[in-house]
């Protein structure tokens, strides 16, 4: 639809707001509250301009036709947790890298290691993990080592593929790893070396859907996502993670995600879980 010249700004009425809330909830499980209405309105106005649409009703109709979820990723980008950059709150990533090092030694050179990094911090966590693993495991090229990084936001995944970050986003990277893997490209940007980027695949993907690749993973890392999701959607995601993990696989979440030991995972530390191979008791989200 060609946008009309307008002398007024479209208004987000209660009906369109509730429709948007419903579309976001059904598509990706995120919960929008009344206090987010103004932020949602500003974001949709930006998308109306970008898409050449005239009204919130037009945008709702556009989202319904958005079968690949790319526009939904653009919409919810404003409500995601703002990134603090690489190595921000990196303790979980370090624990995961330590376990991968043990796994690699047990399996030997050229062994297959697969990690799935999902959620709003997928780009930052994938690069942080690759850097830490390169330090712990010494030479990643000795192994069949791959990281799959996924998020709803297609723009974020494209940026992740380029590996370009603002200088303040890499301030917490240890000096030795920064010297090895980062190159300054401008006064305000640094880029991850292609030798590290080649270990990571970036894909726009909704974790509520079935992963299109037929692979099993040694570990899954997803931080800063679960608290924003409705409980039924959290259950769906946890079950998908469990089904995609190898026996003895690991799940790493933020330490405040509110997940206790359950029939799918056994807690082995704050925010750290081991896949169960038997069903013991009901899932408990606290």
Beta strands, then each sheet from edge to edge (+ up, - down):
strand 1: 112-118
strand 2: 144-151
strand 3: 164-166
strand 4: 182-184
strand 5: 189-192
strand 6: 200-204
strand 7: 217-222
strand 8: 245-252
strand 9: 265-269
strand 10: 272-275
sheet 1: 6+ 2+ 1+ 7+ 8+ 10- 9+
sheet 2: 3+ 5- 4+
end
